[in-house]
Amino acid sequence: MRDDFSSSAWADNHSRVSDALHAAIHKVSRVIGDGLARQNAYEFEAPWRSRASATKAGAPRKTA
């Protein structure tokens, strides 16, 4: 088992393994990127996050 990378099977198929691994990583990163973009869009479309009602971080709030 320790010499599997030296075998002829690895030499014959390493490009297919590399391509499959690349495709899997690409799909996962695309799904994660799409999910983060969707989450970002939801955050900035929230009605309670309007720019007019936003306060500066650390600024004291006005109380009536």
C-alpha angles and dihedrals in degrees: 000000000000092000098049092115089057094054126104090242090064092045091052097045108028093103091054091049091048092048092049092048091049091050092049093049090046092053093048093048091048092052091048091047092049091048093050091048090051091048091050091050091050091051095052094042093055111121093222090057097067116146093234094061096040118112127206115263110261095012115129114250120241113243123198 
